[in-house]
Amino acid sequence: MIEKEYIITAPEGMHARPATALVRLAKNFTSVISIWEGNKTVPLNSLLNLLSMGIKGGDVLKIRIEGEDEITAAEALDHFFSQIKDL
């Protein structure tokens, strides 16, 4: 199991475009990926789940990755969150 934390640097937060890209990315892996912020936890397999969290700029997200390709998934998520301001 791998756990990561990311700060959302985009002032508009996690809006539809980056949220869609993140869910699509997560679906490429067999590992179970879940995301939580504050006291809300959702599996990262649904755009509605992610958007329902109301993630704003400056929020800290925690992601848990568990499965056989968790290292590859963690690297892909690191890359995604380093590029999120470009989405």
N, CA, C and O of each residue as an XYZ file, in Angstrom:
348
protein
N       0.845     -1.175      0.000
C       0.000      0.000      0.000
C       0.895      1.244      0.000
O       1.884      1.321      0.728
N       0.523      2.196     -0.824
C       1.237      3.471     -0.923
C       0.242      4.579     -0.605
O      -0.885      4.577     -1.101
N       0.668      5.522      0.222
C      -0.149      6.697      0.498
C       0.634      7.937      0.108
O       1.826      8.050      0.394
N      -0.042      8.859     -0.545
C       0.574     10.094     -1.023
C      -0.299     11.267     -0.621
O      -1.503     11.119     -0.413
N       0.322     12.438     -0.514
C      -0.416     13.679     -0.271
C      -0.075     14.672     -1.367
O       1.076     14.778     -1.791
N      -1.070     15.383     -1.810
C      -0.891     16.405     -2.834
C      -1.652     17.655     -2.423
O      -2.754     17.576     -1.879
N      -1.059     18.799     -2.686
C      -1.742     20.073     -2.468
C      -2.277     20.532     -3.824
O      -1.540     20.575     -4.810
N      -3.538     20.868     -3.861
C      -4.144     21.364     -5.100
C      -3.715     22.817     -5.270
O      -4.133     23.689     -4.508
N      -2.884     23.069     -6.271
C      -2.328     24.406     -6.468
C      -3.166     25.269     -7.403
O      -3.042     26.493     -7.393
N      -4.014     24.644     -8.208
C      -4.863     25.424     -9.112
C      -5.880     26.203     -8.290
O      -6.598     25.608     -7.486
N      -5.960     27.525     -8.469
C      -6.883     28.335     -7.660
C      -8.343     27.901     -7.797
O      -9.118     28.047     -6.852
N      -8.723     27.375     -8.952
C     -10.112     26.956     -9.157
C     -10.394     25.565     -8.597
O     -11.530     25.094     -8.660
N      -9.379     24.906     -8.052
C      -9.565     23.600     -7.434
C      -9.690     22.489     -8.460
O      -9.199     22.604     -9.583
N     -10.350     21.416     -8.062
C     -10.514     20.243     -8.927
C     -11.830     20.374     -9.673
O     -12.872     19.905     -9.215
N     -11.764     21.018    -10.829
C     -12.966     21.183    -11.645
C     -13.077     20.019    -12.627
O     -12.272     19.089    -12.577
N     -14.049     20.061    -13.502
C     -14.401     18.915    -14.345
C     -13.255     18.404    -15.215
O     -13.071     17.191    -15.313
N     -12.488     19.275    -15.841
C     -11.449     18.805    -16.759
C     -10.362     18.000    -16.048
O     -10.096     16.870    -16.458
N      -9.718     18.530    -14.996
C      -8.710     17.711    -14.335
C      -9.307     16.502    -13.606
O      -8.658     15.462    -13.499
N     -10.528     16.636    -13.108
C     -11.163     15.501    -12.434
C     -11.402     14.361    -13.420
O     -11.171     13.197    -13.091
N     -11.858     14.687    -14.613
C     -12.064     13.664    -15.645
C     -10.743     12.996    -15.987
O     -10.673     11.771    -16.089
N      -9.701     13.790    -16.164
C      -8.383     13.233    -16.492
C      -7.874     12.332    -15.368
O      -7.274     11.292    -15.638
N      -8.101     12.714    -14.125
C      -7.636     11.923    -12.988
C      -8.370     10.591    -12.908
O      -7.743      9.558    -12.672
N      -9.671     10.595    -13.097
C     -10.450      9.347    -13.058
C     -10.026      8.441    -14.210
O      -9.876      7.234    -14.020
N      -9.834      8.999    -15.388
C      -9.374      8.192    -16.533
C      -8.013      7.575    -16.253
O      -7.774      6.412    -16.577
N      -7.130      8.350    -15.656
C      -5.805      7.841    -15.310
C      -5.919      6.685    -14.315
O      -5.278      5.650    -14.494
N      -6.718      6.853    -13.286
C      -6.872      5.818    -12.259
C      -7.434      4.521    -12.829
O      -7.092      3.437    -12.356
N      -8.289      4.622    -13.834
C      -8.897      3.433    -14.427
C      -7.902      2.610    -15.246
O      -8.220      1.491    -15.650
N      -6.701      3.144    -15.497
C      -5.675      2.400    -16.232
C      -4.974      1.356    -15.375
O      -4.189      0.559    -15.889
N      -5.244      1.351    -14.084
C      -4.520      0.477    -13.165
C      -5.462     -0.504    -12.493
O      -6.640     -0.218    -12.285
N      -4.918     -1.674    -12.157
C      -5.716     -2.674    -11.448
C      -5.752     -2.390     -9.953
O      -6.629     -2.891     -9.249
N      -4.818     -1.600     -9.466
C      -4.796     -1.247     -8.046
C      -6.051     -0.477     -7.661
O      -6.625      0.249     -8.473
N      -6.459     -0.644     -6.428
C      -7.573      0.132     -5.884
C      -6.998      1.474     -5.449
O      -6.079      1.531     -4.632
N      -7.542      2.544     -5.999
C      -7.075      3.890     -5.684
C      -8.230      4.641     -5.041
O      -9.313      4.754     -5.616
N      -7.986      5.148     -3.849
C      -9.011      5.941     -3.177
C      -8.407      7.279     -2.776
O      -7.198      7.413     -2.586
N      -9.278      8.246     -2.657
C      -8.840      9.615     -2.385
C      -9.635     10.129     -1.200
O     -10.832      9.865     -1.079
N      -8.967     10.860     -0.334
C      -9.699     11.482      0.760
C      -9.155     12.862      1.042
O      -7.972     13.148      0.857
N     -10.054     13.698      1.492
C      -9.750     15.084      1.846
C     -10.633     15.390      3.036
O     -11.851     15.226      2.973
N     -10.028     15.829      4.108
C     -10.804     16.057      5.323
C     -11.353     14.741      5.828
O     -10.592     13.811      6.093
N     -12.672     14.649      5.965
C     -13.280     13.408      6.445
C     -14.025     12.651      5.350
O     -14.753     11.702      5.642
N     -13.853     13.056      4.097
C     -14.520     12.385      2.982
C     -13.536     11.454      2.279
O     -12.402     11.839      1.995
N     -13.973     10.233      2.001
C     -13.171      9.263      1.262
C     -14.021      8.702      0.139
O     -15.172      8.323      0.354
N     -13.454      8.648     -1.066
C     -14.167      8.064     -2.198
C     -13.193      7.244     -3.042
O     -12.007      7.562     -3.132
N     -13.717      6.181     -3.660
C     -12.874      5.460     -4.614
C     -12.687      6.340     -5.850
O     -13.602      7.053     -6.262
N     -11.525      6.280     -6.417
C     -11.214      7.142     -7.558
C     -11.597      6.430     -8.857
O     -10.761      6.223     -9.736
N     -12.867      6.064     -8.959
C     -13.342      5.372    -10.149
C     -14.567      6.050    -10.755
O     -15.147      5.543    -11.715
N     -14.957      7.187    -10.201
C     -16.161      7.864    -10.663
C     -15.954      9.374    -10.627
O     -15.516      9.933     -9.622
N     -16.273     10.011    -11.725
C     -16.170     11.461    -11.798
C     -17.096     12.123    -10.778
O     -16.712     13.096    -10.129
N     -18.293     11.605    -10.638
C     -19.237     12.185     -9.672
C     -18.719     12.068     -8.245
O     -18.873     12.994     -7.449
N     -18.099     10.925     -7.917
C     -17.507     10.768     -6.579
C     -16.491     11.876     -6.323
O     -16.506     12.518     -5.273
N     -15.623     12.087     -7.282
C     -14.551     13.063     -7.123
C     -15.104     14.487     -7.048
O     -14.715     15.254     -6.167
N     -15.994     14.841     -7.950
C     -16.549     16.197     -7.952
C     -17.391     16.479     -6.707
O     -17.487     17.624     -6.267
N     -17.999     15.435     -6.140
C     -18.828     15.632     -4.951
C     -18.006     16.060     -3.736
O     -18.562     16.528     -2.742
N     -16.703     15.902     -3.815
C     -15.848     16.283     -2.693
C     -15.658     17.799     -2.607
O     -15.281     18.310     -1.552
N     -15.910     18.516     -3.685
C     -15.785     19.974     -3.665
C     -14.369     20.439     -3.343
O     -14.177     21.320     -2.506
N     -13.399     19.860     -3.994
C     -11.995     20.152     -3.712
C     -11.626     21.527     -4.251
O     -11.827     21.826     -5.428
N     -11.081     22.359     -3.364
C     -10.733     23.741     -3.709
C      -9.225     23.901     -3.788
O      -8.467     23.052     -3.320
N      -8.805     25.008     -4.389
C      -7.384     25.343     -4.421
C      -6.848     25.452     -3.002
O      -7.478     26.070     -2.143
N      -5.697     24.860     -2.756
C      -5.081     24.882     -1.436
C      -5.431     23.675     -0.574
O      -4.792     23.445      0.452
N      -6.444     22.896     -0.979
C      -6.798     21.696     -0.217
C      -5.697     20.645     -0.341
O      -5.002     20.572     -1.354
N      -5.554     19.844      0.695
C      -4.595     18.735      0.694
C      -5.373     17.441      0.485
O      -6.287     17.119      1.244
N      -4.994     16.706     -0.560
C      -5.618     15.421     -0.855
C      -4.685     14.308     -0.432
O      -3.465     14.433     -0.543
N      -5.249     13.237      0.044
C      -4.474     12.046      0.349
C      -4.987     10.945     -0.561
O      -6.194     10.764     -0.722
N      -4.060     10.217     -1.149
C      -4.422      9.139     -2.052
C      -3.794      7.853     -1.538
O      -2.618      7.818     -1.177
N      -4.596      6.805     -1.511
C      -4.112      5.477     -1.126
C      -4.200      4.575     -2.357
O      -5.232      4.508     -3.026
N      -3.103      3.890     -2.635
C      -3.019      2.996     -3.790
C      -2.657      1.615     -3.258
O      -1.679      1.454     -2.527
N      -3.452      0.630     -3.634
C      -3.225     -0.708     -3.121
C      -3.464     -1.721     -4.235
O      -4.572     -1.833     -4.761
N      -2.410     -2.457     -4.590
C      -2.552     -3.480     -5.610
C      -1.233     -3.816     -6.259
O      -0.184     -3.298     -5.876
N      -1.296     -4.691     -7.250
C      -0.072     -5.204     -7.855
C       0.692     -4.176     -8.692
O       1.905     -4.303     -8.855
N       0.016     -3.177     -9.216
C       0.708     -2.144    -10.002
C       0.746     -0.803     -9.269
O       0.742      0.255     -9.898
N       0.783     -0.853     -7.943
C       0.712      0.377     -7.140
C       1.898      1.303     -7.358
O       1.732      2.521     -7.298
N       3.076      0.775     -7.607
C       4.249      1.628     -7.822
C       4.092      2.414     -9.119
O       4.346      3.618     -9.156
N       3.679      1.738    -10.168
C       3.457      2.406    -11.454
C       2.339      3.438    -11.344
O       2.437      4.537    -11.890
N       1.278      3.073    -10.632
C       0.162      4.002    -10.441
C       0.610      5.231     -9.653
O       0.230      6.353     -9.989
N       1.411      5.029     -8.614
C       1.906      6.154     -7.805
C       2.759      7.093     -8.640
O       2.653      8.312     -8.504
N       3.602      6.541     -9.500
C       4.430      7.378    -10.378
C       3.565      8.180    -11.338
O       3.825      9.359    -11.575
N       2.535      7.544    -11.893
C       1.633      8.233    -12.818
C       0.875      9.354    -12.107
O       0.675     10.427    -12.676
N       0.456      9.110    -10.870
C      -0.251     10.142    -10.110
C       0.682     11.294     -9.748
O       0.273     12.454     -9.775
N       1.931     10.981     -9.408
C       2.912     12.041     -9.146
C       3.049     12.945    -10.366
O       3.060     14.171    -10.251
N       3.152     12.320    -11.529
C       3.279     13.105    -12.766
C       2.014     13.929    -13.002
O       2.101     15.106    -13.353
N       0.851     13.327    -12.814
C      -0.409     14.035    -13.012
C      -0.480     15.281    -12.136
O      -0.775     16.371    -12.625
N      -0.211     15.122    -10.851
C      -0.345     16.262     -9.947
C       0.747     17.304    -10.149
O       0.566     18.460     -9.766
N       1.874     16.922    -10.743
C       2.890     17.933    -11.063
C       2.471     18.752    -12.282
O       2.967     19.861    -12.481
N       1.564     18.218    -13.096
C       1.118     18.892    -14.310
C      -0.293     19.469    -14.202
O      -0.776     20.059    -15.168
N      -0.962     19.320    -13.076
C      -2.381     19.666    -12.957
C      -2.676     21.131    -13.318
O      -3.760     21.422    -13.824
N      -1.763     22.037    -13.076
C      -2.037     23.435    -13.400
C      -2.131     23.668    -14.903
O      -2.608     24.714    -15.344
N      -1.669     22.681    -15.701
C      -1.735     22.797    -17.163
C      -3.036     22.236    -17.726
O      -3.267     22.328    -18.932
N      -3.897     21.653    -16.881
C      -5.127     21.042    -17.378
C      -6.263     22.053    -17.450
O      -7.374     21.705    -17.849
